[in-house]
Amino acid sequence: MIRDTLIREFKTILGAANVFTREADRCAYSYDSAVLDPVLPALVIRPETREAMGKAIRLCNENKLPLTVRGAGTNLSGGTLPKKESVVLLTLALNRILEINEQDLYAIVEPGVVTARFANEVAKRGLFYPPDPGSQAVSTLGGNVAENAGGLRGLKYGVTKNYVMGVNFFDANGDWIKTGARTVKCVTGLNLSGLMVASEGTLGVFGEIILKLVPPPQAQKAILATFDNTERASQTVANIIAGKIIPATLEFLDNFTIRAVEEFSHAGLPIEAEALLLIEVDGHVAQVEEDAAKVEQICRAMGSTSIQVARSLDERNKVWEARRSALSALARLKPTTVIEDATVPRSKIPDMIRAITQIAQKCSLTIGTFGHAGDGNLHPTILTDRADKEEWRRVEEAIDAIFDKALSLGGTLSGEHGIGLAKLKYLEQETNKASILYAQRLKKAVDPNYILNPGKLVGE
C-alpha cells in the first residue's frame, strides 16, 4: 500500500481529481490487450501539464515506486501491465498538437494525442503522416513511439521510427531530456531519439514528440485479388516484391478471416475465396497506372480467380475499413483471442503461411491468418478459450512453434507489437545472452532504482 502522506503529495502536485485511489478506478488500468493476468496498481495518476508530470516522476523515484506509463492501453504484449504496489501514469490529458509546421514539414505533439486525430489534422493542411496502426482510432502517438507501431502502409512508407525526428522526455529523476531536432539532419550527441523508439517505457517518459510529415501521394489505386489456393496467394506476394514493385499496402487474408470479416463488416468480400490480397499502389498518376498494371499481370500469372479495382473512394475505403476490422471480427468468435506478430523476410511469406497451417492442424486449433504480407508481417490469430486448460496448453505449444519457425526463416519475434512481458522468454532465441545483458546494463545506468516499467522488454 502507498502511504496516505504520499498520496496527499501526489494530489498536491496533480490535483485531487487526477489521483485515483478507488479500486474500481484502478481496475480499469490493470490490463492491456495481451492475454495475460491483470495486475491491480496501487495508484493511478493523470498529469495535465508537463511540469506536473516531471514532479510526479521525481516523487515516484524518490520513493522507489514502480511506474508504468499508459496511453490507450491497446498494446498487445503486456507492455502496460503494472507491477503490484506500483503507479500507473496516464498520458491522455497531455493531448495537444503543439505545432504543425507546413513550411518545414514537421509537427510537435504531446504523447496523449490520438493517432487518427493527428493524421486527420495533418491531412487538412495538405500533408501526410503515413504510420497507420490498426488501433489508430484510439491509440496514442506516445504509445506508437514506445512500441514502434507499424500498420498497413509500412511496406512503402515505413513505421513510426521512420517519422520520429526527436523525443523530449523525463528521465527517472524527473529531469527534462531534449533529443533530436526540427531539422532534417541532426547528429548532435548520441542518437537518444532512436534509443527511445520501441523502448516500451523502460528508459523515460515522453513529454513531447517531433514527427516528420510528407506530401501526400497524387493518386492511388486499390486492387482486390482472390485466389482458390493459399499457396499461390502467398507466392504472389513474394513475386510482386521480387518484381521491384513496392505497393503502399499489400495485405493477406485467409478464408477463415475473410468469412469472419464479411460477417462483421458486410463489405462484399468474396467468402468463397481461399485467400485474398488487398493491394494499393500510390504516387504519381502515371506511375500508379504502370504499377497497377504490373500487379494485375502478376496476380493473373499466379492464377488469381478474380481481380477487382475500386471504382470510387467510397468503395476503396469500405474495403480497407473491412480489413482494419479483422481482429475485431475474429475476436467475436471465441472467449479468448491470441493475436501474434510473426515477421519474416518477404520472400519467406509462403513458407510461413504454410507453417502456420500445419501448426494449426498439428495442435488442433483454429487460427485465422491475416496481416501485412508485403513487409513480411503476419498476424496468426488463435481463437480459443483460456478456461479450457488442455486447449490452452496446445495454444502455448502453437505459439512456441510459430516463433520457432519465424526465427528459423530469418525472421523476428515482433514486427510491431513489441516484447513487453509476453515475449520475454523468447528474447534470447533471437538475440543472445550478451545482447540482453548489454540492454540490462544500459537500463540500470539510466534507471538505478528500476522504477520505469520494470520487468518489461529486457527482463529483470
N, C-alpha and C positions, 0 to 999 in steps of 0.2 A: 504493500500500500504506500502511496505517496502521502507524506505527512501534510496535515492541514496548513501549516505555515507556508509550505512550498506552493501549495495550490493558491493560496492568497497572493503570493508573489507573481504567479502566472496571471492571475486576474488583474493585478495592478498594471502589468505590462501590456496585456492584451485586451482588457475589458472583460467583465464577468460574463457577458453574453458569448464570448469566444473561447470559453473554457468549459468543456463538457465533462462532467463527473458522473452523471447518472448512468447506470448500467445499460439501460435501454438505448441511450445515445451512443455509448461506446461500442455497443454490439454491432452497429452498422459499419464499423471500421475494423472488424475482427477478421475479415476475409477479403480475398480478391477473386479473380475469375479462374484461378487454378483449383484443381481438385485436391485440396489439402485441408487438414483440420483447422478450423478457425481458432484464433488466439485473442482473448479479450485484453485490450490495452488498459493500463491503469488510468490514463488521461488522454483526452483528445483536445488539441488546441487549434485555433484558426486565426493566424495573424492577418490583419487587414492592411498593414504597412510593412515596408521593407525594414524600417527601424525596429518595429516590434518583433519581426521575425528574428533579426540578429540577436536581440536581447533574450528572446526565448531559447534560442540555441545555446547561448552562453550559459544560461541558467541550467539547462539540461547537462551541459558538460561539467559545470562546477559541482553538480550533484550526481554525476556519473549515471544519468538516466538514459537508457537506450532510446534512440529517436528514429522513427520511421516516417519519412515524408510520403504523402499520398495526394495524388491528384484526383482522377475519377475512379481509380481502382479497377481499370479494365485490363490490367496486365495479366498474363496467363502463365506465369512461372513462380508465383508465390513471392514476388518481389516486394509487395506492400503488406505482407503478413507481419504484424508486430511481434515483439518479444513480450513475454509476461512481465508485468510491472514496468512497462515502457510507456513512452509518449508517442502518439501519432500527431504529426503536424500536417494540417490540411492547407493546400495552396489555392483552393478555389476562390477565395476572396481577393487574391492577387491576380486579377484577371483583366488588366488594362493593356491595350495595344498602345504603347507609348509613342511609336513613330512608324509611319510607312513613308519611306523616302523614295519618291518616284524618280528622282534625278540620278541617285547613286545606286538604286536597286537593292535596298536592304530594309529590314524592319527591326524594331526593338519591341519585345513583348515581355510581360511578366509570365511566370510559369503556369498560372491557372487559366490562361486563355484557351478556350476550346478550339481544337484544330480546324473544324469545318467553319466556324465563325471567322477565324483568321483568314482562311483561304478565300472565303466569300468577300471579306473586306478588301483583300488584295485584288481580287478579280474586278471589283467595282472601279478600281483605278487602272484597269487595263494591264495588270501584271499577273503573274502566275507563281503559286507556291506548290510545287509538284507532289511532295510526300502526302500519301492518302491512305493511312491505315484503315482497316475495316471498321475500327471503333471511332473514326474521326468525328462522328456526330456528338460524341460525349467525351472522348479522350482529350487530354490537355497537352499543350506543347512542352511543358516541363516533363511530363511523363514520356512523351515521344522522344525527347533528347535523352532522358535517363535510360531508356530501353533501346535507343536507336531504331525506332519504329520504321517499318517499310510500307508496303501497300501494293496496290495493283500496278502503279506506274514505275515501280522500282527498276524494272528491266531497262528502260531507256533513260530515266531521269535520276536513278539512284535513290538512296534512302535518306533518312533525316540527317545523318552525319555530313552528307554532301552539301547541306544548306546551312550548317552552323558556322558562323563567322566569329562568334565569341560567346562566352558564357561567364557572366559575373555571378559570383556565388559567395555564400558564407562558409567558412571552414568550421571545424569542430569547436573552435574557440569563440565563434560568433564574429570573427573578423571578416571584412569585405574584401574579396579577392577579385581583381579585374583581369580578364583574359581576352585575347583576340582583339579585333578592331572592326571599324566600319569600312575599312579599305579592302580591296580585292586581294592584295598581298600583305602579309604580316608575318615576320619571322623574329619578333621581339621576344626573347626568352624562350623557355620551354613551351611546348605546344600543350598548354594546360586545357585549352578548349577541347582539343581532341581527346585528352585524357578523361574529361568529364562526360563525353558522349558514351552511352552504354555503361556508365559506372553504377547505375541502379541505386543511387542514393547513398553509396558507401564512402564517398570521398568529399562530399559537400552538399549544400542545399542551395539550389538555384534561386536567384533573385531576379535576374534579367537575362534575356537570350537575344543575341543578334543573329538574324536569319537572312540568308541570301534570297533574293527574288529574281525571276527571269521573265522575259517576254513570253506571252502565250503563243502556242502554235497557230499558224494561219488557218489550217484546215485539218480535218480528221475524218477518218472513215472506219466504221465498226463492222466487223465481219463475224458471223456465227457459222462455224463449220461442224457438221455432225459426222460421226463415224459409227460403223457397226462393229468395230473392233478396237478395244482399248490400246492394244499394242501399236496399231497403225496411228492412232491419235497421238500417242506419246512420241512415236518416232517422227511425226510431223513437226512437233515442237523442236526437236533436235535439228531437223532439216531446215526449218526456217532460219534458225540461228546460224547454222552452217552456211546457209545461202547469203550470209552477210546482210541480213535484214534485221533491224532492231525495232520491233514494234513498240509503241508506248506501253501496251499491255498485251500479255499472251497468257490467258487463263485456261485451266483444265478442270473439267468436272466429269466424274464418272456417273454411271447410270443411276446408282442409288442416290447420289447427291442431286442429280437433275430432277428426279421424281420428287424428292423432298422439297427442293426449292420451288418447283412448279406448283405443288400443292399449297405452299406457303404464300407465294407471290402472284400466281396466276399471270405470269408474264408471257405465256405462249411458248415455253421451252419445249423442244421435241422429246417427250418422255420415252419414246421408243429407242432413242439413240443409246448405244453402249457408252459413248463418250462424246463430249463436245469441246471445242476450242472457241473461246471468245477472244478475238484479236482486234486490236485497234492500232492503226498507223496514223501518225500525225506529222505535221511540219508544213513545208511549202506546198502549195496546191499541186504542182506538177510532180513533186516527189511523192506525195501521198498517193496519187493515181498510179505511179510506177510501182511503188512498194505494194499497194493493194493488189495489183495485177499479178505480181510475183507470188504473193502469199496465196492467192486463189489458185495459181498454177501448181504450186507445191501441194496444196491440200488435195487438188484433183488427182495429182500424180500418186498421192498416198492413199487414194481410194475413198475420199470423203463422199458420203452419200448425198449431202446437200450443202450448199453454200448460200447464205443469206447476207445481204448487205443492208444495213439500216438505212431506210429511206428518209428519215427525219430525225431531228434532235430528240424529239419525244420518244421515238422508237428506240433510239440508241440508249437514252437514259433509262428506259424501262428495263432493258436487258441488263445494264450494268448495276442497277439497283437490285435486281434479282440476284445477280452474282454476289453482291455485298451482303445479301441476306442468308448466304449459305450456312453459316454457323448457327444462326437463329433458327433456320428451318430444320436443321439436323437436331438441335438441342430439344426440340419439342417431342422427339420420338421415344426417348428413354429417360429415366430419372437422372442418370449421370452421363455427362458428355466430356470426353477427354480429347482435346484437340492438340495435336503435336505439330512439330515445326521442323520436319526433316528436310535438310537442304543439301543438294548435291551439285557437282558440276553439271551444266546444262546438257551436255552430251550423255549424261548418265540417267536422265529422266526416265527413259524406257525401262532401264534396269531397276530403278527404284519403285516405279509403279508396279512392275511385275512382282517385286519382292513383297510389297505391301499386300497384294492379292494373295500371295502364298502364305504370308503370316496370318492373315485373317482366316484362311482355311485351316491352317495348322492349329490355331488357337481357338477355333470355333467361335469367332467374334464377328460382329457387324462393324465394318469400317467403311465409312464414306470418305472418298479422297477428292479433294479439290485443291486449288492453290495457284500460285504464281509460277506456273511451269516454265515460263520463258526465262526466269532467273534462277531456276532450279529449286525453288522454294515450295514444297508441298505441305499440305495440312491433312495428313491422315487423321480422321476423326472417329474415335471409338465410341460407340453407343452402348451403354451398359447400365448396370445398377450396382452401385458400390455396396449395397447391403447384401448382395449375393457374394459371399466370401470366396466361393470356388470360382465364380466367373471373374471376380476381381483379381484373383491370383493369375488367371490367364491374361487379363489385361496388362498386368505388370510384366508378364513374360513377353507379351507382344511389344510393349514399349521398349524393353531391352533389345529385342530383336530388330526393331525399326532403327534404333540408333546404332546398333552394331553394323547393320547393313549400310546406313548412310556414311558412317566413318570409313567402312571398308571401300566405299566408292570414291573416297577422297573428299567427302562432304563435311558438314559441321553439325553440331548439336542444335544450333539455333540460328535461323536466318533473320528473325525479327522479334521473337518473343522473350529473349533474354534467358539467363540462367537461374536467377533468384534462388529459391530453395529446391525447386522441383528437379533441376538437372545437375545439382552439385555432384551427385555420386558418379556422373559420367565424365566430369571435367578432365580428369587425368587421362582418360582414354584418348581424348582429342589433343591435349597438350602434353605435359609431362610434370613430374613432381617439382622440378626446378622452376618451371614457369609459375606454378601455383605458389611456391614459397616466395618467389620474387614479388608477386602481387600481394601476398600477405605482409611482406616486409614494408612495401610501399604503403599499404593500409595502416599499419602500425605507426609509421612515421608521421602521417598526417592526422591520425586519429588515435592517439595513445590511450585514451580512455575507452576506445572501442564503442562509441555511442552511435555512430552513423550507420543505421540499418545493419546491425551486427548479424553475422551468420550468413549473409547473402553473397552471391557471386563468387567470393573467394574462400568461403568457409570460415571456420573459427580460427 
